[in-house]
Amino acid sequence: MILPPINRRVTPAPDLRAEVFEDVDISLPELYLAVAQNGVGVIEGRTFRRCRLQGPGIMLVSSGTTFEETNFGDPRGDMKNMILYPAGSKVIGSIPVRDCRFIGCEFFGLGFTGAPEILEQFLAIPSGPIS
């Protein structure tokens, strides 16, 4: 799969209530607010294909969420720069995502947190210096 070019035209998602998003740009905080307006506290069961997801924010990656051919953004040479470890049992202020699929997507201005095993998977992603 070919990832969308970073300089592609911005295409906002027309409906943040959709279950499937393709080739659109999504503000993750705005998506969360749209979901929360319906009394739900987690983005759940969505599929994102070739989307650009933007922050600022911290995505709390929960069970069942998968990433395929994903550009997590610019880690400034080290994936550790994008990972935040919770200091307590809750991660207040983060955007929870559960049972979602991200296929050929890219992230901009987002950090990631979650259970230790999820964070270890993120840290295993190779990264190098910016050219």
C-alpha positions in Angstrom: 0.0 0.0 0.0 1.3 3.5 -0.8 0.9 6.0 1.9 -0.7 9.4 1.1 1.8 12.2 0.4 2.2 14.5 3.4 1.7 17.5 1.1 -1.7 16.3 -0.2 -4.7 18.7 -0.1 -6.4 18.8 3.3 -9.8 17.0 3.1 -11.8 17.3 6.3 -14.0 14.4 7.3 -17.6 15.3 6.3 -19.2 13.3 9.2 -17.4 12.5 12.4 -20.1 10.0 13.3 -19.0 7.7 10.5 -17.8 4.2 11.2 -15.3 4.2 8.3 -13.1 7.1 7.2 -11.1 7.0 4.0 -8.7 9.6 2.5 -9.6 12.4 5.0 -8.0 14.6 7.6 -9.4 14.2 11.1 -8.6 16.3 14.2 -8.5 13.6 16.9 -9.7 16.0 19.6 -12.7 17.0 17.5 -13.5 13.3 16.8 -13.4 12.6 20.5 -15.7 15.6 21.2 -18.2 14.4 18.6 -18.2 10.9 20.2 -18.5 12.4 23.7 -21.6 14.4 22.8 -23.4 11.1 22.5 -22.4 10.1 26.0 -19.6 7.8 24.9 -16.1 8.3 26.4 -14.1 6.3 23.9 -13.5 6.3 20.1 -14.5 2.7 19.4 -14.9 0.3 16.5 -13.8 2.7 13.7 -11.7 2.0 10.7 -9.4 4.7 9.2 -7.9 4.1 5.8 -5.2 6.5 4.3 -6.2 9.2 6.8 -4.2 11.9 8.5 -5.0 12.2 12.2 -4.0 15.4 13.9 -3.5 16.6 17.4 -2.5 18.1 19.6 -3.2 15.3 21.9 -2.3 12.0 23.5 -3.9 8.9 22.1 -4.6 6.3 24.8 -4.3 3.1 22.7 -6.5 0.3 24.2 -7.3 -3.3 23.4 -8.1 -4.4 19.8 -6.6 -1.3 18.2 -4.3 -2.1 15.2 -2.0 -0.1 13.0 -1.0 -1.3 9.5 1.6 0.6 7.4 1.4 3.6 9.6 3.4 6.8 9.8 3.3 7.7 13.5 4.8 11.2 12.8 8.2 12.8 13.4 9.7 11.3 16.6 12.7 13.6 16.3 14.9 10.5 15.8 13.6 8.4 18.7 10.1 6.8 19.2 10.6 7.5 23.0 9.8 11.1 22.2 6.2 10.1 21.3 5.5 7.8 24.2 4.1 8.8 27.6 4.0 6.4 30.5 1.0 6.9 32.9 2.1 7.8 36.5 -1.1 6.5 38.0 -4.0 4.2 37.2 -5.8 6.8 35.0 -4.6 8.9 32.0 -6.8 12.0 32.5 -6.9 14.3 29.4 -6.0 11.5 26.9 -8.1 10.4 24.0 -9.1 6.7 24.4 -9.2 4.6 21.3 -10.4 0.9 21.4 -11.1 -1.7 18.7 -10.1 0.7 15.9 -8.1 -0.1 12.7 -5.6 2.4 11.3 -4.5 1.3 7.8 -2.1 3.4 5.8 -2.6 6.4 8.0 -0.3 9.1 9.3 -0.3 11.0 12.6 0.7 14.6 13.2 1.1 16.2 16.6 0.0 13.2 18.6 1.7 11.3 21.4 0.8 7.8 22.5 0.1 6.1 25.8 -1.5 2.9 27.0 -0.7 -0.3 28.8 3.0 -1.2 29.2 2.8 -4.0 26.6 1.3 -1.6 24.0 4.0 1.0 24.7 6.7 -1.6 24.3 5.4 -2.4 20.9 5.6 1.3 20.0 9.1 1.5 21.3 10.1 -1.5 19.1 9.4 0.6 16.0 12.7 1.5 14.4 13.4 5.2 14.0 16.4 7.2 13.0 17.7 10.7 12.7 15.7 13.3 10.6 17.3 14.1 7.3 
